[in-house]
């Protein structure tokens, strides 16, 4: 096993990446960070239990984690599609692309978007030896460290490592909110600061709620996902966290930007029969509420399992304290 680990450590340190110093910042040692960030995202998901087999799906959650790493780069305005490293890691020797039925894998294809990637490929499969090593904490840490140390400057390495801790801890918190919301606690060492704790809490709550609602707005029903993994909905607290300190999914809904704003400002709510309420204040000049008026008296969208439905106690608070 030690010999195999050494081989993968070497492979991780020798990834084929663009090393054009004019294209890439000093934080990434003047080389493309896309492949390292994708592998770090996969490691995070294996560590948290989100990926449990050798098959790597280009899922929304993986796209989101990849995007969080990209967002760490200061003043970085280049397009960063996960499709590029997902496709080109096939040259690494441990990453095998899995074509869609009826498709065949072709080298040197132009894959520049997630839409195109999904048209041709179901995903990828990593080698069994590598997956086994990534399931063990000691070897997983070594593989993660070689990626961070090789492709990022010493000044930036701590930032990348902390993002990995946040990603893994937020997944753990999200799973605990789904299974044991009453006793869910932030899985983070005491030495971390309040900013990191808030990131983990917020990110974990968001993942739990958006997944429960399958990216559909609870009030208007809109569901829109871009191929690159952006969703139209937010995870909204019914009774605000600042007052409730309650991340139980029954205190949350997935809401689009307009419904989220309208709900928070008391222009929309939900009654005891889970029907949408629209305030008469929406009709006052100079408002033009448009389709919001058509939502009145419609049943809201809820998770498939009733134990995750929004609590009527929380809706009652909202009707009394916020609804106009």
C-alpha positions, -999 to 999 in steps of 0.1 A, spaced: 0 0 0 29 24 8 43 19 -27 10 27 -43 6 58 -21 41 70 -33 30 64 -69 -1 85 -65 18 112 -46 41 115 -76 11 115 -100 -6 143 -80 26 164 -80 31 159 -118 -3 168 -131 -3 183 -166 -14 219 -161 -10 251 -180 21 269 -167 19 301 -186 31 327 -161 12 355 -179 -21 336 -175 -20 325 -138 -14 344 -106 14 340 -81 -11 324 -56 -13 293 -79 25 293 -85 17 307 -120 0 275 -132 -37 265 -137 -54 256 -105 -84 238 -121 -72 202 -119 -59 206 -83 -91 223 -72 -112 195 -88 -92 168 -70 -94 187 -37 -132 189 -42 -133 151 -48 -112 145 -17 -135 167 4 -166 148 -8 -150 114 -1 -139 126 34 -174 137 42 -191 106 28 -208 124 -1 -189 103 -26 -190 66 -16 -178 47 -47 -151 50 -74 -176 68 -97 -174 106 -97 -206 123 -109 -203 159 -121 -230 168 -96 -243 201 -85 -226 196 -51 -192 189 -67 -196 220 -89 -204 241 -59 -174 229 -40 -151 235 -70 -166 270 -73 -158 277 -37 -122 269 -42 -121 291 -74 -137 320 -54 -106 320 -31 -85 334 -58 -83 372 -54 -90 394 -84 -96 363 -105 -121 371 -134 -115 342 -158 -142 317 -167 -137 286 -147 -158 257 -159 -153 224 -141 -158 207 -175 -122 214 -185 -103 196 -156 -130 169 -155 -123 160 -191 -85 165 -192 -78 146 -160 -82 115 -182 -45 119 -191 -35 114 -154 -37 76 -154 -60 73 -124 -91 91 -139 -112 72 -165 -141 90 -183 -174 71 -185 -193 79 -217 -230 82 -220 -248 52 -236 -242 53 -273 -212 76 -270 -175 67 -271 -146 84 -254 -126 105 -278 -93 123 -270 -89 159 -280 -126 168 -279 -136 204 -274 -152 202 -239 -157 238 -227 -190 236 -208 -207 213 -183 -236 210 -208 -213 195 -234 -195 173 -208 -229 158 -197 -239 152 -233 -209 130 -239 -201 116 -204 -219 102 -174 -189 110 -152 -155 95 -144 -142 66 -124 -110 68 -103 -88 38 -98 -98 14 -70 -63 18 -53 -67 55 -52 -102 54 -39 -90 30 -11 -62 54 -2 -86 84 -1 -109 65 23 -81 64 49 -74 96 68 -36 93 69 -31 87 32 -59 111 22 -41 139 42 -9 132 24 -25 133 -10 -43 165 -2 -11 181 12 9 173 -20 -18 191 -41 -18 221 -19 20 223 -15 27 218 -52 2 241 -69 -2 270 -44 22 295 -30 32 292 7 12 323 15 -19 309 -1 -17 273 12 -33 280 46 -63 296 28 -68 265 6 -65 241 35 -90 261 56 -115 260 27 -111 222 27 -119 220 64 -150 242 59 -162 221 30 -159 189 49 -174 203 82 -203 219 64 -212 186 47 -210 168 81 -233 195 96 -257 192 66 -260 154 71 -265 159 109 -293 184 102 -311 159 81 -307 130 105 -306 145 140 -315 182 138 -322 186 175 -287 176 184 -268 189 154 -236 207 163 -208 223 143 -180 198 137 -151 223 140 -121 225 163 -123 251 190 -93 270 176 -112 282 146 -127 317 145 -163 328 145 -161 336 107 -153 300 99 -180 287 122 -205 309 105 -194 297 70 -198 261 81 -232 266 97 -246 287 68 -232 264 41 -244 232 58 -279 247 63 -280 258 27 -271 224 13 -296 206 35 -325 228 25 -318 232 -12 -314 195 -16 -347 188 3 -365 212 -20 -346 199 -51 -338 235 -61 -375 244 -64 -388 276 -48 -413 266 -21 -437 296 -29 -437 301 -66 -424 267 -78 -397 280 -101 -367 256 -106 -337 268 -127 -302 253 -127 -275 264 -150 -252 238 -165 -224 252 -144 -243 245 -112 -258 279 -103 -293 276 -88 -321 302 -87 -330 295 -50 -315 305 -16 -319 286 16 -341 309 38 -349 307 75 -386 312 83 -377 325 118 -343 343 113 -312 326 127 -304 358 146 -336 353 167 -341 315 166 -305 300 165 -324 272 147 -311 255 116 -336 226 117 -348 221 81 -383 226 95 -372 263 100 -362 266 64 -374 268 28 -358 271 -6 -369 304 -21 -361 322 -53 -346 357 -50 -379 375 -54 -399 352 -30 -371 354 -5 -371 392 -5 -409 393 -4 -411 367 25 -384 385 46 -402 418 41 -436 405 50 -452 407 16 -457 369 15 -463 342 41 -479 308 45 -512 299 63 -521 268 85 -530 248 54 -496 255 38 -512 279 13 -494 310 1 -505 343 16 -499 375 -4 -502 408 15 -525 436 3 -495 458 6 -482 444 -26 -510 462 -45 -501 497 -32 -487 522 -56 -462 522 -71 -459 484 -68 -464 462 -98 -464 427 -82 -471 408 -114 -472 370 -110 -469 372 -72 -507 379 -70 -514 346 -88 -497 327 -61 -522 336 -34 -541 305 -20 -518 281 -39 -503 253 -18 -466 257 -13 -441 231 -25 -428 209 3 -402 181 7 -413 146 -1 -409 135 35 -434 152 59 -408 153 88 -390 180 68 -421 201 62 -419 237 76 -431 240 112 -464 257 116 -450 273 148 -424 290 127 -450 302 102 -472 315 130 -442 336 142 -438 349 107 -475 358 103 -475 377 136 -441 394 134 -435 400 97 -466 395 75 -483 428 67 
